[in-house]
């Protein structure tokens, strides 16, 4: 029992040392935690967004009546349109100074003429052509005024038909009822237009973050191989192996240190996405962390393999960089590679990044549970990659003679 307890404590002590070095290294913390977040934000700003139409309609209301207020209310209800009500003097000054180039003026007799079924008193003042946004606002205003005039004419026709039928209904009641019917039609139109976003994701943070997390966990963990090779070069590793520390304990402790680093990255980066970017719920965040445990456990052994095949720290560094870039590109960290077939399809599915990215994105973008068959498949493959890496590292260290 004492021997087994000692075996368990030595790898944990080694892992604790690795984590202390990680948290005390500002450069490593920046590289592992801050840099991926900065890159995600830059990629989101450059490629992820779809600009939404937004325009301000400058309006002067000389009428002040209920129909003029209804006009501005309907204009404000148009998606992307904001109404800025100005007094005549301010509007004149802004127009003269070219601070605004388009002004809608609701005339003093607007409500009266519209209620009478006559062309309403409304004008548009421009500097030049009023620019594109001003012309769009004018089109909205014209459309709404035509709609309101049509409703007024319908109310008058209904009033006339009721009078012919010998029914005396107050004009106000007819207008109110006709207005209610038109309002119901506007809220539940018979014809609707569905918008489909093509080429971009509605949540670019959710799209780019998984790829960045898998890339930087792989990169940071791969670079830990450099320190292990450096220890071998300096003879530190040989001195450790002449003590009671066995090869299995050394690899276990290094693997646990790698696992801890990767898990810190996953929790930190996805935690920010949950708390500040609203791309995760509490449930999906928990699923992300549990899936991340499997993903990080899978990649934690890769650094051991690189350390086992490298003879110098420089060689380990270059192998880590090359290996990370190849797996990141093939694994779909920057673009979707799931549709690849043939040789490329086989190569993409041989990478850790492909299966990790697939699981993270399914949880975030599609809301799938950990028990869904595709995510179970991802976890099984990742577990297989992790076990294969561990077995390969163990065999390579034995061949190199790093044994007690």
C-alpha positions as CSV (number, residue, x, y, z in Angstrom):
1,X,0.0,0.0,0.0
2,X,2.8,2.4,0.9
3,X,4.7,1.6,-2.4
4,X,1.5,2.3,-4.4
5,X,0.9,5.5,-2.5
6,X,4.4,6.6,-3.2
7,X,4.0,5.8,-6.9
8,X,0.9,7.9,-7.0
9,X,2.4,10.9,-5.2
10,X,5.6,11.2,-7.2
11,X,3.8,11.8,-10.6
12,X,1.5,14.3,-8.9
13,X,4.4,16.1,-7.4
14,X,6.1,16.3,-10.8
15,X,2.8,17.5,-12.4
16,X,2.5,20.2,-9.7
17,X,6.0,21.4,-10.4
18,X,5.1,21.7,-14.1
19,X,2.0,23.7,-13.4
20,X,3.9,26.1,-11.0
21,X,6.4,26.8,-13.8
22,X,3.4,27.4,-16.2
23,X,1.7,29.9,-13.9
24,X,4.9,31.7,-13.1
25,X,5.9,32.2,-16.7
26,X,4.2,35.4,-18.0
27,X,5.1,34.7,-21.6
28,X,3.6,31.2,-21.5
29,X,0.5,32.6,-19.9
30,X,0.1,35.2,-22.6
31,X,0.8,32.7,-25.3
32,X,-1.6,30.1,-23.9
33,X,-4.5,32.3,-22.7
34,X,-4.4,35.8,-24.0
35,X,-3.1,35.3,-27.6
36,X,-5.8,32.9,-28.7
37,X,-8.5,35.2,-27.3
38,X,-7.0,38.2,-29.2
39,X,-6.8,36.2,-32.4
40,X,-10.5,35.1,-32.1
41,X,-11.6,38.7,-31.7
42,X,-9.5,39.8,-34.7
43,X,-10.9,37.0,-36.9
44,X,-14.4,37.8,-35.7
45,X,-14.0,41.4,-36.6
46,X,-12.4,40.7,-40.0
47,X,-14.5,37.7,-41.2
48,X,-17.3,36.9,-38.9
49,X,-19.6,39.8,-38.9
50,X,-22.5,40.6,-41.1
51,X,-23.3,44.3,-41.0
52,X,-26.9,45.1,-40.2
53,X,-28.7,48.0,-41.9
54,X,-29.0,51.0,-39.6
55,X,-30.1,54.5,-40.5
56,X,-31.4,57.6,-38.7
57,X,-34.5,59.4,-40.0
58,X,-34.5,63.1,-39.2
59,X,-38.1,64.3,-38.9
60,X,-39.7,67.7,-38.1
61,X,-43.3,67.3,-37.0
62,X,-45.2,70.6,-37.7
63,X,-48.6,68.8,-37.3
64,X,-48.4,67.3,-33.9
65,X,-51.6,65.3,-34.5
66,X,-52.3,61.7,-33.8
67,X,-51.7,60.6,-37.4
68,X,-48.4,62.3,-37.6
69,X,-47.4,60.5,-34.3
70,X,-48.6,57.3,-35.9
71,X,-46.4,57.9,-39.0
72,X,-43.2,58.4,-36.8
73,X,-44.2,55.4,-34.8
74,X,-44.5,53.1,-37.8
75,X,-41.2,54.5,-39.2
76,X,-39.5,53.8,-35.9
77,X,-40.9,50.2,-36.0
78,X,-39.0,49.5,-39.3
79,X,-36.0,47.3,-38.5
80,X,-32.8,49.3,-38.5
81,X,-34.5,52.7,-38.6
82,X,-34.2,55.2,-35.7
83,X,-36.3,58.4,-35.8
84,X,-34.7,61.6,-34.6
85,X,-37.4,64.3,-34.0
86,X,-36.0,67.8,-34.5
87,X,-37.4,71.2,-33.9
88,X,-37.6,73.4,-37.0
89,X,-34.8,75.7,-36.0
90,X,-32.3,73.0,-35.2
91,X,-33.2,71.1,-38.3
92,X,-32.7,74.2,-40.5
93,X,-29.3,74.8,-38.9
94,X,-28.1,71.2,-39.3
95,X,-29.3,71.2,-42.9
96,X,-27.5,74.5,-43.7
97,X,-24.3,73.3,-42.1
98,X,-24.5,70.0,-44.0
99,X,-24.6,68.0,-40.8
100,X,-27.6,66.3,-42.2
101,X,-28.5,65.9,-45.8
102,X,-32.0,64.5,-45.6
103,X,-35.0,65.9,-43.7
104,X,-38.6,64.7,-43.6
105,X,-41.1,67.5,-42.8
106,X,-44.6,66.6,-41.7
107,X,-46.8,69.5,-42.7
108,X,-49.2,71.3,-40.4
109,X,-52.3,69.8,-42.2
110,X,-51.0,66.3,-42.4
111,X,-53.5,64.6,-40.0
112,X,-56.4,66.7,-41.3
113,X,-55.8,65.9,-44.9
114,X,-55.0,62.3,-44.3
115,X,-58.2,61.8,-42.3
116,X,-60.2,63.4,-45.2
117,X,-58.7,60.9,-47.7
118,X,-56.7,63.6,-49.4
119,X,-53.0,63.7,-50.3
120,X,-51.2,64.4,-47.0
121,X,-49.0,67.4,-46.4
122,X,-45.5,66.0,-46.3
123,X,-42.2,67.3,-47.7
124,X,-38.6,66.1,-48.0
125,X,-35.7,68.5,-47.9
126,X,-32.3,67.4,-49.4
127,X,-28.8,68.6,-49.7
128,X,-27.6,67.1,-53.0
129,X,-29.4,63.8,-53.5
130,X,-29.8,63.1,-49.8
131,X,-27.3,60.2,-50.0
132,X,-28.3,56.5,-50.2
133,X,-29.5,56.2,-46.6
134,X,-31.7,59.3,-47.0
135,X,-33.3,57.9,-50.1
136,X,-34.0,54.7,-48.3
137,X,-35.7,56.7,-45.5
138,X,-37.8,58.6,-48.0
139,X,-38.9,55.4,-49.6
140,X,-40.0,54.0,-46.2
141,X,-41.9,57.3,-45.5
142,X,-43.6,57.2,-48.8
143,X,-44.6,53.6,-48.4
144,X,-46.0,54.2,-44.9
145,X,-47.9,57.3,-46.0
146,X,-49.5,55.4,-48.9
147,X,-50.5,52.7,-46.5
148,X,-52.1,55.1,-44.1
149,X,-53.9,56.9,-46.9
150,X,-55.2,53.6,-48.1
151,X,-56.5,52.7,-44.6
152,X,-58.2,56.1,-44.4
153,X,-59.9,55.5,-47.8
154,X,-61.1,52.1,-46.7
155,X,-62.6,53.5,-43.5
156,X,-64.5,56.1,-45.5
157,X,-65.8,53.5,-47.9
158,X,-66.9,51.3,-45.0
159,X,-68.7,54.3,-43.5
160,X,-70.4,55.0,-46.8
161,X,-71.6,51.3,-47.2
162,X,-72.9,51.3,-43.6
163,X,-74.8,54.5,-44.3
164,X,-76.3,53.0,-47.5
165,X,-77.5,50.0,-45.5
166,X,-79.2,52.4,-43.1
167,X,-76.7,51.8,-40.2
168,X,-75.7,54.8,-38.2
169,X,-72.2,54.1,-36.9
170,X,-70.0,56.9,-35.6
171,X,-67.1,57.7,-37.9
172,X,-64.6,57.4,-35.0
173,X,-65.8,53.8,-34.3
174,X,-65.5,52.8,-37.9
175,X,-62.0,54.3,-38.2
176,X,-60.9,52.6,-35.0
177,X,-62.2,49.2,-36.1
178,X,-60.6,49.4,-39.5
179,X,-57.4,50.5,-37.9
180,X,-57.4,47.5,-35.6
181,X,-57.9,45.1,-38.6
182,X,-55.0,46.7,-40.5
183,X,-52.8,46.5,-37.4
184,X,-53.6,42.8,-37.0
185,X,-52.7,42.3,-40.6
186,X,-49.3,44.1,-40.1
187,X,-48.5,41.9,-37.1
188,X,-49.5,38.7,-38.8
189,X,-49.0,39.2,-42.5
190,X,-50.2,36.7,-45.0
191,X,-46.8,36.7,-46.8
192,X,-43.5,36.7,-44.9
193,X,-39.9,36.8,-46.1
194,X,-37.5,34.5,-44.4
195,X,-33.9,35.6,-44.2
196,X,-31.1,33.0,-44.5
197,X,-27.5,33.9,-43.7
198,X,-25.1,32.5,-46.2
199,X,-21.4,32.3,-45.9
200,X,-21.2,33.6,-42.3
201,X,-22.2,32.3,-38.9
202,X,-24.7,34.2,-36.7
203,X,-22.2,33.8,-33.8
204,X,-18.7,34.1,-35.2
205,X,-17.1,33.8,-31.7
206,X,-18.7,30.3,-31.5
207,X,-17.4,29.5,-34.9
208,X,-13.7,30.5,-34.5
209,X,-13.1,29.8,-30.8
210,X,-13.1,26.0,-30.9
211,X,-10.4,26.0,-33.6
212,X,-8.3,28.4,-31.7
213,X,-8.6,26.4,-28.5
214,X,-7.6,23.1,-30.2
215,X,-4.7,24.8,-32.0
216,X,-3.2,26.5,-28.9
217,X,-3.7,23.6,-26.6
218,X,-1.9,21.4,-29.1
219,X,0.8,24.0,-29.6
220,X,1.4,24.8,-25.9
221,X,1.5,21.1,-24.9
222,X,3.7,20.2,-27.8
223,X,6.2,22.8,-26.8
224,X,6.6,21.2,-23.4
225,X,8.6,18.5,-25.2
226,X,11.4,21.1,-25.4
227,X,11.9,21.1,-21.7
228,X,12.0,17.4,-21.5
229,X,14.6,17.2,-24.3
230,X,16.6,19.9,-22.5
231,X,16.6,17.9,-19.3
232,X,17.9,14.9,-21.3
233,X,20.7,17.0,-22.9
234,X,21.8,18.4,-19.5
235,X,21.8,15.0,-17.9
236,X,18.9,15.9,-15.5
237,X,16.8,13.1,-16.9
238,X,19.5,10.5,-16.3
239,X,19.9,11.7,-12.7
240,X,16.2,11.4,-12.1
241,X,16.1,7.9,-13.6
242,X,18.9,6.8,-11.2
243,X,16.6,7.7,-8.3
244,X,13.5,5.8,-7.3
245,X,11.6,7.7,-10.1
246,X,10.7,5.2,-12.8
247,X,10.1,5.8,-16.4
248,X,6.3,5.3,-16.0
249,X,6.3,7.8,-13.1
250,X,8.2,10.3,-15.2
251,X,5.9,10.0,-18.1
252,X,2.8,10.0,-15.9
253,X,3.9,13.2,-14.1
254,X,4.8,15.0,-17.4
255,X,1.5,13.8,-18.9
256,X,-0.5,15.1,-15.9
257,X,1.3,18.4,-16.2
258,X,0.4,18.7,-19.9
259,X,-3.2,17.7,-19.1
260,X,-3.4,20.4,-16.4
261,X,-2.1,23.1,-18.7
262,X,-4.5,22.2,-21.5
263,X,-7.5,22.0,-19.1
264,X,-6.7,25.5,-17.8
265,X,-6.7,26.8,-21.4
266,X,-10.1,25.1,-22.1
267,X,-11.8,26.3,-18.9
268,X,-10.4,29.9,-19.3
269,X,-11.2,30.5,-22.9
270,X,-14.6,28.8,-23.0
271,X,-15.4,30.3,-19.6
272,X,-15.0,33.8,-21.1
273,X,-17.2,32.8,-24.0
274,X,-19.9,31.7,-21.6
275,X,-19.6,34.7,-19.3
276,X,-19.1,37.6,-21.7
277,X,-20.1,36.5,-25.3
278,X,-23.3,34.7,-24.5
279,X,-22.5,31.8,-26.9
280,X,-22.9,29.1,-24.1
281,X,-25.5,28.2,-21.5
282,X,-24.6,26.7,-18.2
283,X,-25.5,23.3,-19.5
284,X,-23.5,23.6,-22.7
285,X,-20.5,25.0,-20.8
286,X,-20.6,21.9,-18.5
287,X,-20.7,19.7,-21.6
288,X,-17.8,21.7,-23.2
289,X,-15.6,21.1,-20.1
290,X,-16.4,17.4,-19.9
291,X,-15.7,17.0,-23.6
292,X,-12.6,19.2,-23.1
293,X,-11.3,16.7,-20.5
294,X,-11.3,14.0,-23.1
295,X,-9.8,16.2,-25.8
296,X,-7.0,17.5,-23.5
297,X,-6.2,14.0,-22.3
298,X,-5.9,13.0,-25.9
299,X,-3.5,15.7,-26.9
300,X,-1.4,15.6,-23.6
301,X,0.5,12.6,-24.8
302,X,1.6,14.2,-28.1
303,X,4.3,16.2,-26.3
304,X,5.8,13.0,-24.9
305,X,6.0,11.5,-28.4
306,X,7.8,14.6,-29.7
307,X,10.2,14.5,-26.8
308,X,10.9,10.9,-27.4
309,X,11.8,11.4,-31.1
310,X,13.7,14.7,-30.7
311,X,17.5,14.8,-30.0
312,X,17.9,18.5,-29.4
313,X,15.6,21.3,-28.0
314,X,15.7,23.0,-31.3
315,X,14.6,19.9,-33.1
316,X,11.8,19.5,-30.6
317,X,10.7,23.1,-31.1
318,X,10.6,22.8,-34.9
319,X,8.8,19.4,-34.8
320,X,6.2,21.0,-32.4
321,X,5.6,24.0,-34.7
322,X,5.4,21.9,-37.9
323,X,3.2,19.2,-36.3
324,X,0.8,21.8,-34.9
325,X,0.5,23.7,-38.2
326,X,-0.2,20.6,-40.2
327,X,-2.8,19.2,-37.8
328,X,-4.4,22.6,-37.4
329,X,-4.8,23.1,-41.2
330,X,-6.0,19.6,-41.9
331,X,-8.1,19.5,-38.8
332,X,-10.4,22.4,-39.8
333,X,-9.4,24.9,-37.2
334,X,-9.8,27.8,-39.7
335,X,-12.2,26.3,-42.3
336,X,-14.5,23.3,-42.4
337,X,-12.8,20.1,-43.7
338,X,-15.6,17.7,-42.9
339,X,-16.6,17.6,-46.6
340,X,-13.1,16.4,-47.8
341,X,-13.1,13.0,-49.5
342,X,-10.4,10.7,-50.9
343,X,-6.9,11.1,-49.6
344,X,-7.6,14.5,-48.0
345,X,-10.6,13.1,-46.3
346,X,-8.4,10.4,-44.7
347,X,-5.7,12.8,-43.7
348,X,-8.1,15.2,-42.0
349,X,-9.5,12.4,-39.9
350,X,-6.1,11.4,-38.8
351,X,-5.7,14.6,-36.8
352,X,-6.6,15.3,-33.2
353,X,-8.0,18.8,-34.3
354,X,-10.6,17.3,-36.6
355,X,-12.3,15.3,-33.9
356,X,-11.9,17.9,-31.1
357,X,-13.2,20.7,-33.4
358,X,-16.2,18.6,-34.4
359,X,-17.2,17.9,-30.8
360,X,-16.8,21.5,-29.6
361,X,-18.7,22.9,-32.5
362,X,-21.5,20.4,-32.2
363,X,-22.0,21.3,-28.6
364,X,-21.8,25.1,-29.2
365,X,-23.5,25.6,-32.6
366,X,-25.9,22.7,-32.7
367,X,-26.7,22.2,-29.0
368,X,-25.9,18.5,-29.1
369,X,-25.6,16.5,-25.9
370,X,-22.5,14.5,-24.9
371,X,-24.6,11.3,-25.4
372,X,-25.4,12.1,-29.1
373,X,-23.8,9.5,-31.4
374,X,-21.5,11.9,-33.3
375,X,-20.1,13.3,-30.0
376,X,-19.7,9.9,-28.5
377,X,-17.8,8.9,-31.7
378,X,-15.6,12.0,-31.3
379,X,-14.7,11.1,-27.7
380,X,-14.0,7.5,-28.6
381,X,-11.6,8.5,-31.3
382,X,-9.9,11.1,-29.1
383,X,-9.5,8.5,-26.4
384,X,-7.9,6.2,-28.9
385,X,-5.5,8.9,-30.0
386,X,-4.5,9.6,-26.4
387,X,-3.9,5.9,-25.6
388,X,-1.9,5.4,-28.8
389,X,0.2,8.4,-28.1
390,X,0.9,7.2,-24.5
391,X,1.9,3.7,-25.7
392,X,4.1,5.1,-28.5
393,X,5.9,7.5,-26.1
394,X,6.5,4.7,-23.6
395,X,7.9,2.4,-26.3
396,X,10.1,5.2,-27.7
397,X,11.5,6.1,-24.3
398,X,12.4,2.5,-23.7
399,X,14.2,2.2,-27.0
400,X,16.2,5.3,-26.2
401,X,17.3,3.8,-22.9
402,X,15.5,6.3,-20.7
403,X,14.8,3.6,-18.2
404,X,15.8,2.8,-14.7
